[in-house]
Amino acid sequence: MNTIKFSDFSKLDIKTGTIMDVKCHSNADKLYIVQVDVGSKTLQTVTSLVPYYDEEELTGKSVVVL
């Protein structure tokens, strides 16, 4: 296993946010398109949590994003 230097790790932009909106991906059965409010802006990401969570379960959850 490789170890990264702290100087490399500190370059990451790590934020916590709240999932505001969840929609099924139109071209994939196991993906959600998620809108995450991180305070200064809203980020969009894709997650493969369809087999594990309903859309309603994810809405309002706190998450960490890079």
C-alpha positions as CSV (number, residue, x, y, z in Angstrom):
1,M,0.0,0.0,0.0
2,N,1.3,3.4,-0.9
3,T,1.3,6.3,1.6
4,I,0.7,9.8,0.4
5,K,2.5,12.8,1.9
6,F,0.5,15.3,4.1
7,S,1.3,18.0,1.6
8,D,-0.6,16.1,-1.1
9,F,-3.5,15.3,1.2
10,S,-3.8,19.0,2.2
11,K,-4.4,19.9,-1.5
12,L,-7.8,18.1,-1.4
13,D,-10.9,20.3,-1.1
14,I,-12.9,18.4,1.5
15,K,-16.4,19.7,2.3
16,T,-19.4,18.5,4.3
17,G,-22.8,19.2,2.8
18,T,-26.5,18.2,2.8
19,I,-28.2,16.2,0.1
20,M,-30.9,18.5,-1.3
21,D,-32.2,16.6,-4.3
22,V,-32.0,13.0,-5.6
23,K,-33.1,11.8,-9.0
24,C,-32.7,8.5,-10.8
25,H,-30.1,8.7,-13.6
26,S,-31.9,8.4,-17.0
27,N,-29.2,6.1,-18.5
28,A,-28.3,3.9,-15.6
29,D,-30.4,1.6,-13.4
30,K,-28.1,1.8,-10.3
31,L,-27.2,5.4,-10.3
32,Y,-28.6,8.6,-8.6
33,I,-27.9,12.1,-9.6
34,V,-27.5,14.0,-6.3
35,Q,-27.4,17.8,-5.6
36,V,-25.3,18.6,-2.5
37,D,-25.5,22.0,-0.7
38,V,-22.0,22.8,0.7
39,G,-22.9,26.3,1.8
40,S,-21.3,28.5,-0.8
41,K,-22.6,26.5,-3.7
42,T,-24.5,23.4,-4.8
43,L,-22.5,20.5,-6.2
44,Q,-23.8,17.7,-8.5
45,T,-22.5,14.2,-8.2
46,V,-23.5,10.7,-9.2
47,T,-23.8,7.9,-6.7
48,S,-24.3,4.1,-7.0
49,L,-26.6,3.8,-4.0
50,V,-29.8,2.8,-5.8
51,P,-29.7,-0.8,-4.5
52,Y,-29.2,0.4,-0.9
53,Y,-31.3,3.6,-0.4
54,D,-34.5,5.1,-1.7
55,E,-34.4,8.7,-2.9
56,E,-36.4,9.9,0.1
57,E,-33.9,8.2,2.5
58,L,-30.9,10.2,1.0
59,T,-32.6,13.6,0.9
60,G,-31.5,15.6,3.9
61,K,-28.5,13.4,4.8
62,S,-25.1,14.9,5.6
63,V,-22.2,13.8,3.4
64,V,-18.5,14.5,2.8
65,V,-17.4,15.4,-0.7
66,L,-14.0,16.0,-2.3
